[in-house]
Amino acid sequence: MVNFEWDEVKNAENQEKHGIAFEYVETVLVSGNVEFKYDDEHSMLDEHRFLATVMTKDYGEIVVSIVDIDEDTTRIISARKK
């Protein structure tokens, strides 16, 4: 079971900018129908980011930027319509 976390300020900013709440993103990421891709552009030596693409019923296809904090915790960074 993966635990998700996020910054509440970033969540509010994401909702304002892209109209998608991280609480919603959490529910679709556990659906199992997610494609992950390493994010070369935004990864750093000590932080490996991934882009998760998932089809949703509410927004169509969305792209979610995530980073694994540890083996049990994933941080949601942003979410937008593709």
N, C-alpha and C positions, 0 to 999 in steps of 0.2 A: 504494500500500500504506500503510495507516494503522498507526501504532505506538500501542499502548495502554500507559498507565502508571497507577499507583495508589500510594497510601500503604499500606504493609503493615499498619500499625496499624488503619486504616480497613477494610482487607480482613478482618482478624480480627474486628473489631467487627461488620461486616456479616454475616459467617458466623455469628457467635453470635446476632445479633438476627434475621436473615432466612433463614439457612440457605443462602445463595448465595455462592459464592466468585467473586471477580473474574476468576480464571483461566477459569472456566466462562463468565462473561459475555463475555469477550473472544472466545471461540469462536463464540457465537451472534450477536454484533454484526457479524461478517464474513459472516454467512449471506446477506445481501442482502435478507432479508424483514423489514426494520425500518422502523417508522414514527417519524419525528422530529417533535418539537413544541418550539417555543421555550418556555423556562421563565421566564415573566415574574416569577413570585413569588420566585425565587431568583437571578435574574440581577442583576448590578451594572453600573455604568458601565464598568468595566474587565474584567468577566468575564461572558461570555454563555453561560448554561447551557441545555442541551437535555434533554428527556426522550425516551428511546428506548424504544419499546414493541415487544416481539418475542415471538412464540409459541415456546415451547421444548417439547421432548418430556419433559424431566425435571421442570419446574416449572409447566407451563402458560404463561399469559401473564405476562411480567415487565415491570417498568418500571425503566429504568436512567437514573440522573442522570449526565450527562457534560458536559465542557467541552473545547473545542478549545484546546490549548496553542499550537499553530501549525498550518500546513497539513498537517503529517505526523504530528502527535501528538495523541491524545485521552486525557484523564484520566477514569478511571471514579471517580465519587464515591460512588455507592450503587446497590444493586440490591435489588428486593423483588418479591414476587408481587403481581400486580394485584388 
